[in-house]
Amino acid sequence: MIGYAAFFISAFLLASWIDYRTFILPNWLTLPLIGVGIILNTWGDSAFCTAAEALLGAVLGYGVLRLVDVVYFQIKRQHGIGQGDAKLLAAIGAILGWQAIFPVILIAAVLGLAYAMVMIGLKKIQRQEAIPFGPFLSIAASFFMLLHIGL
């Protein structure tokens, strides 16, 4: 299981770097992670969750962030969360199961808020300026995964 965790954490690190630099989480990275997570949890010898939990995690992960974005768009008339973030959370759900979705979102939101507050305080960004959410989702998912495997 440690090998799988190292693979996924490496993928999360790559996703974080790309999102931080470009504000894009590419499909060539997020979509295969969804598939690998479901396959691993269906046929892998060291799964993080059951196949049903992985499928529900992928659907719930994508759906939750899409719903937040739809509601935000209705209020502000602009998108607040990128599709790449929703696909990354779908991958996290496929890998770790539906049980990880809400803890990962909570941890990522707290980390993102702390980062934004520090950057605003240092006058590196403006209050209304967007920040990439992928790095915080990745950190939270990595933390959750390491707790799951007992490290």
C-alpha positions in Angstrom: 0.0 0.0 0.0 2.9 2.4 0.6 3.9 2.1 -3.1 0.4 3.1 -4.1 0.4 6.0 -1.7 3.8 7.1 -3.1 2.4 7.0 -6.6 -0.7 9.0 -5.8 1.1 11.5 -3.6 3.6 12.0 -6.5 0.7 12.6 -8.9 -0.9 15.1 -6.4 2.5 16.9 -6.2 2.6 17.2 -10.0 -1.0 18.4 -10.1 -0.2 21.0 -7.4 2.8 22.3 -9.3 0.8 22.5 -12.6 -2.2 24.2 -10.9 0.0 26.7 -9.0 1.8 27.7 -12.1 -1.1 27.7 -14.6 -4.4 27.6 -12.7 -5.1 24.5 -14.8 -5.5 20.9 -13.7 -5.2 19.0 -17.0 -7.5 16.2 -18.0 -4.5 14.1 -19.0 -3.6 13.9 -15.3 -7.0 14.0 -13.5 -9.0 11.7 -15.6 -6.6 8.7 -15.5 -6.3 9.1 -11.7 -10.1 8.6 -11.5 -9.7 5.4 -13.5 -6.7 4.1 -11.7 -8.4 4.8 -8.3 -11.4 2.8 -9.3 -9.4 -0.1 -10.9 -7.1 -0.3 -7.8 -10.0 -0.4 -5.4 -11.8 -3.0 -7.6 -9.0 -5.4 -8.4 -5.9 -4.2 -6.4 -4.4 -6.3 -3.7 -4.0 -3.4 -1.3 -7.1 -1.2 -1.9 -7.9 1.9 0.1 -11.6 1.2 0.0 -14.2 -1.0 -1.7 -15.1 -0.6 -5.4 -18.5 0.8 -4.5 -16.9 3.4 -2.1 -14.5 4.4 -4.9 -17.3 4.8 -7.4 -19.4 6.8 -5.0 -16.3 8.8 -4.1 -15.7 9.8 -7.7 -19.3 10.8 -8.2 -19.6 12.6 -4.9 -16.2 14.3 -5.3 -17.1 15.7 -8.7 -20.7 16.5 -7.8 -20.0 18.4 -4.6 -17.6 20.9 -6.2 -19.8 21.2 -9.3 -22.7 22.0 -7.1 -20.7 24.6 -5.2 -19.7 26.2 -8.5 -23.2 26.3 -9.9 -24.6 27.9 -6.7 -21.7 30.4 -6.7 -22.3 31.2 -10.4 -26.0 31.9 -9.7 -25.1 34.3 -6.9 -22.0 36.1 -8.4 -22.4 35.4 -12.1 -18.9 34.1 -12.3 -17.3 30.7 -11.8 -15.5 30.2 -8.4 -14.2 26.7 -8.8 -12.6 25.2 -11.9 -13.6 22.0 -13.5 -10.1 20.7 -12.9 -10.7 21.0 -9.1 -13.9 19.0 -9.4 -12.1 16.3 -11.5 -9.2 16.2 -9.0 -11.6 15.7 -6.1 -13.3 13.0 -8.2 -9.9 11.3 -8.4 -9.4 11.7 -4.7 -12.8 10.1 -4.1 -12.0 7.3 -6.5 -8.7 6.6 -4.7 -9.7 7.1 -1.1 -13.5 6.5 -1.2 -16.5 8.7 -0.5 -15.5 8.9 3.2 -12.5 11.1 2.4 -14.5 13.7 0.4 -15.7 16.0 3.2 -12.6 15.8 5.4 -10.4 16.6 2.4 -12.6 19.5 1.4 -12.6 20.8 5.0 -8.8 20.5 5.3 -8.2 22.0 1.9 -10.6 25.0 2.6 -8.8 25.8 5.9 -5.4 25.5 4.2 -6.5 27.7 1.3 -8.0 30.3 3.6 -4.9 30.4 5.7 -2.7 30.8 2.6 -4.9 33.5 1.2 -4.9 35.4 4.5 -1.1 35.3 4.7 -0.7 36.3 1.0 -3.2 39.2 1.5 -1.5 40.3 4.7 1.9 40.3 2.8 0.2 42.2 0.0 1.2 39.5 -2.5 -2.4 39.1 -3.7 -5.6 41.2 -3.6 -8.6 40.2 -1.7 -10.7 39.3 -4.7 -7.8 37.6 -6.5 -8.2 33.9 -7.3 -5.8 31.3 -5.9 -5.5 27.7 -7.2 -7.4 25.2 -5.0 -5.7 22.0 -6.4 -2.6 22.3 -4.2 -4.7 22.4 -1.1 -6.9 19.5 -2.2 -3.6 17.6 -2.9 -2.1 18.3 0.5 -5.4 17.4 2.3 -5.7 14.1 0.2 -2.0 13.2 0.9 -2.5 13.8 4.6 -5.7 11.7 4.6 -3.9 8.9 2.7 -0.9 8.9 5.0 -3.3 8.7 8.0 -5.1 5.8 6.3 -2.0 3.7 5.8 -0.7 4.5 9.3 2.2 6.8 8.6 
